[in-house]
């Protein structure tokens, strides 16, 4: 789903975005599996790694600032498969787990519960991926089958020149002073679906209580809705408050827009960019090497300093400027709503379609 502003940041680099964010990689593995031992580090010369990546600024960043050093260190070739999570999932299913089109996937976590359950991804280990031990524990997937390489918290971005009293909680959005001034993601974006789940949790019986969620969302009408780009309507003043990821909001602020960001007091959710090694990859050692590289403090720092995404590596050092624009860090995720595996499966198996169909009937 994804994406959203965060996704926009990760695609256009927005979220991630999405996200959830790090690098997205793609491609199919067509090179030999064996590695040759040279003096010192292992050489992967002659091997090709296919990894997924979102387009726009994200692709440019990965291609120019991430991939070259990795290729120099390993002697391997990295092919980037540019696209979106939903398309990568479809291609993985069509190809089958024994013949994956990609070796490493940086992908929206909400899209892949089915692939994980069906054994499409390889378990990661500290032996193969040493930097895994420096990743905040809540970001390591169950059984270490995948890891959230970076994440983008969502909250409230607001126009400082138009909003006298910004909202500080989800329930504040129902204040009469914000009536008709909100921008919300629709269910075409993962953030839209997670928003509805958050409303079910806060106002109803739980995250799947869509009767309550739809009752509350209708009370906010009229509102501006978007399936991807939330930055443009906020910048144009088409809305004064938007649910958006913090990297996208801070990007606007850095460029001079009168925008600031608030993390809701009851907690928020995030665009989760999950890094996975395909179980059927023919170059698994190279894939593990790449995942380890993505999780390294030096690469995580590049992402944080450039795009204000929250690094997963707790040892990453970021600039004072970036630190002031990253509201949630890997070391303190108490404000983050972490969806359970059961909730992720509900989204994939029925929640996404249920919410989208009902939204089209009752909101659109």
Helices and strands as residue ranges (DSSP letters): H 5-12, E 36-37, E 42-43, E 48-53, H 57-61, I 62-66, H 67-74, E 77-82, H 85-95, E 104-108, G 109-111, H 113-117, G 130-134, G 137-139, G 142-144, E 147-159, G 170-174, G 176-178, E 182-185, H 190-203, H 210-219, E 224-226, H 231-236, E 241-245, H 246-254, E 259-262, E 270-277, H 284-295, H 297-307, E 310-311, H 320-323, H 341-346, I 347-351, H 352-362
